[in-house]
Amino acid sequence: MTKQRANWSPYDNNGGSCVAIAGADYCVIAADTRMSTGYNILSREYSKITKLADKCLMASSGFQADVKALQKHLAARHLIYQHQHNKQMSCPAMGQLLSNTLYYKRFFPYYSFNVLGGLDSEGKGCVYTYDAVGSYERVGYSSQGSGSTLIMPFLDNQLKSPSPLLLPAQDAVTPLSETEAVDLVKTVFASATERDIYTGDKLEIVVVNAEGIRREYMDLRKD
Amino acid sequence: MFRNQYDTDVTTWSPAGRLFQVEYAMEAVKQSSAAIGLRSKTHVVLACVNKASSELSSHQKKIFKVDDHIGVAIAGLTADGHVLSRYMRNECINYNFTYESPLPVGRLVVQLADKAQVCTQRSWKRSYGVGVLVAGLDESGAHLYYNCPSGNYFEYQAFAIGSRWQAAMTYLERRFENFMDSSREDLIKDALISVRETLQEEKLQISVCTVAVVGVGEPFHILDQETVRKLIDTFEIVREDGSPAPEPGDAAPDLGEAAPAAAAEEGAAPMDI
C-alpha cells in the first residue's frame, strides 16, 4: 500500500535571486527581475524588492504570491507602528517583526526567502538574512534564491564576513565603498545569469544611504 | 421634570421618548474644549483648543491622523477618542489591505456611527462620551462629518463642537457660503478666527491651538507651531489695519478689544509700526 500523495501543491517557485551588501554608511539591495514558473517566463520586469520603511528594504525570492502577501502584511503592521510611535520603524525592529511574522506561519510557511537591507539607528548599513520560517541573523552580506548557490561562495571570497559568534564582537560591515559594492553586485549577477536559468533579464539595484534611496537598473542576458 | 427616574439606564426610555443617558453623553462633548472643522472643494481644515489641566502638564491631544486621507478632531472624553481613533485606523488599514485603495470617508463614518449606536442599546454598556469631527478626502471630494455619541452623523460645510461652540458657529454661519471656493490659506485663517471666537477673553496663542489640514495632493498632517504662529500674526495685523481681511464685515468692537491684547503679547507689536 503506497502512501497517498497530494495531486496539487499550494506552492510554486517563481525563481530569481536576491543579494544585499552592508557598508559603513550605505546598503545595497539587488534582485533580478525575472519571474518564472517551471521552464516558462511569466515576466521579465517583475520587481522583487519592496520598501518596508524609510531606510529599510526587503528583497524576496520564492513563491511571489506568498511574497506579496508577506509584504502587504508587513506594510500594514508598519502603519500601525507609525500611528503608535509617531516614527518610522528602524531596520533592526523590522528585522525582528519579519522573523516573528514568518514563524507565526511555522506550520504553513510563507514560501519566501528574504534578505532585509537598510540602515540601522546609527546610520550604518545592515543586512539580515532569513529562511522561510523566520530564522535570521545580521550579516555583512547575503544572497537568497535560485542563484544563491552560485553567488554566495563568490561573495564569501570577496567579502568574508566575521562570524557573529566570535568574541570580542566584530563589525559585520564591508570595507568596500558604495561604488565598489554596486560593481560587485553587477559582476555577481552577470555570473549567476550565465549558469542559473531562473536568473536573468534585468537587474534592479537599490542603494540606501544617508541621502535617501537610489535605484539603478542593468540589463542581463535574456536567455 | 422626570429626568431622574428615567436616566439610570441607557435602555430606559423617558415618557417623552428620550434616552437621557445618551443626551448626558452629548453633554460631555459640550463641556470639553472646542474643536472646529471647515471644508472647501479641495481642502478640509480642523482646528482645536488644547487645554492643559495645569501649567506643569502637557496639552491634551485632540487631533489624530487616521490615514493619509482622513483625520479626526475630538471633543469630550479623550480616552474614548483614543479608542475610536484606533478603531478607525484599523478599519482604514484593513480596507486598504483588501482593496488596495483608500477607505471612502462616507463608509468610515457609517461604521463609526453604527459602533456608537450599539452602545445606546445595550444595558451593560455606556455611550462613547466623545464627539468626532471627521475630515477626509476621497474620490467624491473633500468631506467634513460630525459623529455624535448618539450614533447620528451629518455632513457639514463647517461645524464647531465643545465649549462656547455657539460663538464659533455664529462666525461660521456668517461666512460658510464662501468656504466652498476658499483657498487653503483662507480656510485655515477662518478656522483660526473661529477658534479665537471660542476663546473670548483669552488671546489666541499657538500654545492653546492646534491646526490640521488635508487636501488634494496633501496628506493629512498637523501644522507645525511656526506655520500656525505666522498665520495668527498675519491676520492679527490685518485686522489691526482693518484692510481686506478674510472678513470685511467684522464688527468694530471685535477689532478694538483683541488688537491691544495681540500687540501686548506678540513680539511683532503691530502698535509700534
Boltz contact constraints between the chains, C-beta under 6 A:
constraints:
  - contact:
      token1: [A, 72]
      token2: [B, 97]
      max_distance: 6.0
  - contact:
      token1: [A, 76]
      token2: [B, 93]
      max_distance: 6.0
  - contact:
      token1: [A, 76]
      token2: [B, 97]
      max_distance: 6.0
  - contact:
      token1: [A, 79]
      token2: [B, 93]
      max_distance: 6.0
  - contact:
      token1: [A, 83]
      token2: [B, 89]
      max_distance: 6.0
